[in-house]
Amino acid sequence: DWSHTYLLHAFTPDRWQHKVPGFEHITPRYVLERRSNFARAVYPVAKVLFEQGLINVDDSHTGL
């Protein structure tokens, strides 16, 4: 059940045609660095995924 990761995948600048200058994708590194309100909001979930080895700080936005 990956439903707890919905927030990580549901929001992208492309989806709503709202581009953020200098920003292209949400990555594990972006979230784990907690430098934005979005990253701070989803950090608790990302931290658990990171601790369980389900994501790596160097993973791309595609999960590879």
Secondary structure, DSSP 8 states (H G I E B T S, - for coil): --GGGHHHHH--TTTTT---TT-----HHHHHTT-SHHHHHHHHHHHHHHHTTSS-TT--TT--
